[in-house]
Amino acid sequence: MYLDFISRIVANTIRLASVTAIALALLFVFFPNSSYSAEKPVMKPETADINSDAKRAKELLERAISYYQEKQDMALAAFTRQSEFTQEDLYVYVINTKGIMLASGGSSAALIGRDVSAMRDAEGKLFFREILDTAKSKGFGTVEYRWLNRLDRKTERKITYFQKVGELIIAVGYYIPRASADQAKAMLNRASDAVKNDFKSAFKSFGDLNGKFIEDDLYVFVIGIEDMHFRAHGANPRLVGTDARTLTDPNGKPIIQLMINMIKSKGQGELDYSWRNPVTNKIEKKHTFVRKVGNYLVGVGYYIR
């Protein structure tokens, strides 16, 4: 009798587990966003913005391809004029497999009818040639380069998606005017090494517009720890030699004093405040990383959209 009792308990337990498993399975199928679903990673603000822009660009490219397949060459006129294929900073452009620009809803409209295969971007990259070669070998792809953003009239990083359709290549790209936290940290590492190796040469290079320490909204600034005077500032060279102690953000936050306090106690730190973005020319939220390098405070920050 005891064994029969145990058997019944086991059997009931198995049936209950089966019912529970089935219920959970149905819950996942019909309510995938419920609290029982696998937890999704939380994206950082800058990552979410980039993903949103990338999605918009891909969606516009898909619509442009479908429209061209339906209208053929008549679609080129629609891509060039202000239409549904021009959305704020997004637009469609088309080149043929020989490198001739056939249509553009953006600043590259001035290139229509010209061979752009040997054209370089602001950093000397043969990006159109890369598009042509990749489209020929794979049929589609992605390219990153620097191009004029017609909204703010500044040259910015751009990522473009493209696809070969017959003898044409249809493309849509989006701009990345704001750097990420990882990019800011990487620049701080490079800047710190430069100061260690030759601080005088480093200070000069931090203000070079054509150098490697000014990238879109990223730049380096350096302050002497003892006298608290600027030694370098990539966005505003006029600050070099001035006393940084009285500098505050638009809200009156004593940002330099707080940074100095951080590196004196910990050797490094991070600070949030408001500051003018040299790319957008607007006051924006900024997150800056600072580090003690010898007798200097070296800092690099990125702007948060």
C-alpha positions in Angstrom: 0.0 0.0 0.0 2.8 2.3 0.8 4.3 1.7 -2.6 1.0 2.3 -4.3 0.7 5.6 -2.4 4.1 6.8 -3.5 3.4 5.8 -7.1 0.2 7.9 -7.2 2.1 10.9 -5.8 4.8 10.5 -8.5 2.3 10.1 -11.2 0.4 13.2 -10.1 3.6 15.2 -9.9 4.5 14.2 -13.4 1.1 15.2 -14.7 1.3 18.6 -12.9 4.8 19.3 -14.3 3.6 18.4 -17.8 0.6 20.8 -17.5 2.9 23.5 -16.1 5.4 23.1 -19.0 2.6 23.2 -21.6 1.1 26.3 -20.0 4.5 28.1 -19.9 5.1 27.1 -23.6 1.7 28.6 -24.6 2.5 31.7 -22.6 5.8 32.2 -24.5 4.0 31.7 -27.8 1.0 34.0 -27.3 2.6 36.5 -24.8 6.3 36.7 -25.8 6.7 40.0 -23.9 5.4 38.7 -20.6 7.4 38.6 -17.4 8.2 34.9 -18.1 10.1 35.8 -21.3 13.9 35.9 -21.5 15.1 39.2 -20.2 16.2 41.5 -23.0 19.4 43.6 -22.7 18.8 47.3 -22.0 20.4 49.5 -24.7 22.3 52.6 -23.8 20.7 55.8 -25.1 23.3 56.3 -27.8 23.0 52.7 -28.9 19.2 53.0 -29.1 19.5 56.2 -31.2 22.0 54.6 -33.6 19.8 51.5 -34.0 16.7 53.7 -34.7 18.6 55.6 -37.4 19.9 52.4 -38.9 16.4 50.9 -39.0 15.0 54.0 -40.7 17.7 53.9 -43.4 17.1 50.2 -44.0 13.4 50.7 -44.3 13.8 53.6 -46.8 16.2 51.5 -48.8 13.7 48.6 -49.0 10.9 51.0 -50.1 13.2 52.6 -52.7 14.2 49.2 -54.2 10.5 48.1 -54.4 9.6 51.4 -56.0 12.4 51.1 -58.6 11.4 47.5 -59.4 7.9 48.8 -60.1 8.7 52.1 -61.9 12.1 51.3 -63.3 14.0 54.4 -64.6 11.0 56.7 -63.8 11.9 56.1 -60.1 15.1 58.1 -60.5 13.3 61.4 -60.8 11.4 60.6 -57.6 14.6 59.8 -55.8 16.1 63.1 -56.8 13.3 65.5 -56.0 11.9 66.3 -52.5 9.5 63.4 -52.1 8.6 60.5 -49.9 12.2 59.3 -50.4 13.7 62.3 -48.7 13.2 62.2 -44.9 15.1 64.9 -42.9 18.7 63.6 -42.9 17.8 60.5 -45.0 17.7 60.3 -48.8 18.2 57.8 -51.6 21.0 58.0 -54.1 21.7 55.7 -57.1 24.9 54.9 -59.1 25.3 52.5 -61.9 27.8 49.7 -62.0 30.2 51.9 -64.0 30.2 54.5 -61.2 28.0 57.2 -62.7 25.7 59.0 -60.3 22.2 58.8 -61.6 20.0 60.1 -58.8 20.3 61.7 -55.4 17.9 63.4 -53.0 20.8 64.9 -51.0 24.0 67.0 -51.4 25.4 64.5 -53.9 22.7 65.6 -56.4 25.4 68.0 -57.7 27.3 64.8 -58.9 24.4 63.5 -61.1 25.8 62.5 -64.5 29.4 62.3 -63.3 31.7 59.4 -62.7 32.3 59.2 -58.9 34.2 55.9 -58.8 37.5 57.7 -58.0 36.0 60.2 -55.6 37.3 60.3 -52.0 35.6 61.4 -48.8 37.0 64.0 -46.4 39.6 61.5 -45.1 40.7 60.3 -48.5 38.7 57.1 -48.5 37.6 55.7 -51.9 34.2 54.8 -50.6 32.3 54.8 -53.9 34.9 52.4 -55.2 34.3 50.2 -52.2 30.5 50.3 -52.9 31.1 49.3 -56.5 33.4 46.4 -55.7 31.3 45.1 -52.8 28.1 45.3 -54.9 29.8 43.5 -57.7 31.0 40.6 -55.5 28.2 40.3 -53.0 25.2 42.2 -54.4 24.8 44.3 -51.2 26.8 45.7 -48.3 27.5 48.5 -45.9 30.2 51.3 -46.0 31.3 54.0 -43.6 32.7 57.3 -44.7 32.5 61.0 -44.0 30.0 63.2 -45.9 28.4 66.6 -45.8 25.2 66.6 -43.7 23.0 69.2 -45.4 21.0 69.9 -42.2 23.9 71.3 -40.2 26.3 71.9 -43.2 29.1 69.9 -41.5 31.0 66.9 -42.6 30.1 63.9 -40.4 30.5 60.2 -40.3 27.9 58.3 -42.4 27.0 54.7 -42.6 25.3 53.7 -45.9 23.4 50.5 -46.8 23.3 49.6 -50.5 22.0 46.9 -52.8 22.6 46.0 -56.5 19.4 45.9 -58.5 20.2 45.0 -62.1 22.9 47.4 -63.3 22.1 49.9 -60.6 23.2 50.3 -57.0 20.6 51.9 -54.7 21.8 53.3 -51.4 20.6 55.0 -48.3 22.7 56.2 -45.4 22.5 57.8 -42.0 24.7 60.2 -40.1 26.5 59.6 -36.8 27.3 63.1 -35.4 27.6 61.8 -31.8 30.4 59.6 -30.7 29.9 56.8 -28.2 31.3 56.2 -24.7 33.7 53.5 -26.1 35.0 56.0 -28.6 35.6 58.6 -25.9 37.4 56.1 -23.8 39.6 55.0 -26.7 40.6 58.6 -27.5 41.4 59.2 -23.8 43.7 56.2 -23.8 45.5 57.5 -27.0 45.7 61.0 -25.6 47.1 59.8 -22.2 49.8 57.8 -24.0 50.7 60.8 -26.1 51.1 63.0 -23.0 53.3 60.4 -21.4 55.5 60.1 -24.4 55.9 63.8 -25.3 53.5 66.2 -23.6 54.6 69.3 -25.6 54.0 67.6 -28.9 50.8 66.1 -27.6 49.3 69.4 -26.5 49.9 70.7 -30.0 48.4 67.7 -31.7 45.2 68.0 -29.6 44.3 71.3 -31.3 45.1 70.1 -34.9 41.9 70.0 -36.9 43.4 67.6 -39.3 44.9 65.4 -36.6 43.7 62.2 -34.9 42.4 63.8 -31.7 39.4 65.7 -33.2 36.7 63.4 -34.4 33.2 64.8 -34.9 32.1 65.8 -31.3 35.1 64.2 -29.6 38.1 66.2 -28.6 40.8 66.3 -25.9 41.3 68.9 -23.2 44.2 69.2 -20.7 44.6 71.1 -17.5 47.6 71.6 -15.2 46.8 70.1 -11.8 48.9 72.7 -9.9 48.0 76.0 -11.5 44.7 74.7 -13.1 45.4 76.4 -16.4 44.3 74.9 -19.7 47.3 73.4 -21.6 45.1 72.2 -24.6 41.5 72.3 -25.8 40.5 70.7 -29.1 37.2 72.5 -29.4 38.2 76.0 -28.1 41.9 76.8 -28.5 41.3 80.3 -27.0 41.0 78.6 -23.6 44.6 77.5 -23.7 46.6 79.5 -21.0 43.4 80.6 -19.2 42.5 79.8 -15.6 40.0 76.9 -15.5 39.0 77.2 -11.9 36.1 79.6 -12.5 34.7 77.6 -15.5 31.2 76.3 -14.9 28.5 74.7 -17.1 25.4 76.8 -18.1 23.8 75.6 -14.8 26.6 76.9 -12.7 28.1 73.5 -12.0 31.9 73.9 -11.1 32.9 71.2 -13.5 36.7 71.7 -13.5 37.0 71.8 -9.7 35.0 68.6 -9.5 37.2 67.0 -12.1 40.4 68.0 -10.3 39.0 66.7 -7.0 38.3 63.4 -8.6 41.7 62.8 -10.0 43.5 64.0 -6.9 41.6 61.4 -4.8 41.2 58.5 -7.2 43.5 59.2 -10.2 40.5 59.2 -12.6 36.8 59.8 -12.7 33.6 60.6 -14.7 31.3 63.6 -14.7 28.0 64.6 -16.2 27.2 68.2 -17.1 25.9 70.4 -19.9 28.2 71.8 -22.6 28.1 73.1 -26.1 28.4 70.4 -28.8 30.9 71.7 -31.5 29.0 69.6 -34.1 25.4 70.7 -33.4 26.4 74.0 -31.8 23.8 73.3 -29.1 24.0 73.0 -25.4 23.7 69.2 -24.7 24.2 66.8 -21.9 27.8 65.5 -21.8 29.6 62.7 -20.0 33.3 63.1 -19.6 36.1 60.8 -18.6 39.1 62.3 -16.9 42.5 60.9 -15.9 45.6 62.0 -14.1 48.7 61.8 -16.3 51.8 63.1 -14.6 51.0 66.7 -13.5 48.0 67.0 -15.9 44.3 66.3 -16.0 43.5 64.8 -19.4 39.8 64.6 -20.4 37.6 63.4 -23.2 33.8 63.4 -23.2 30.9 62.4 -25.4 27.5 64.0 -25.9 24.2 62.2 -24.9 21.3 62.8 -27.3 
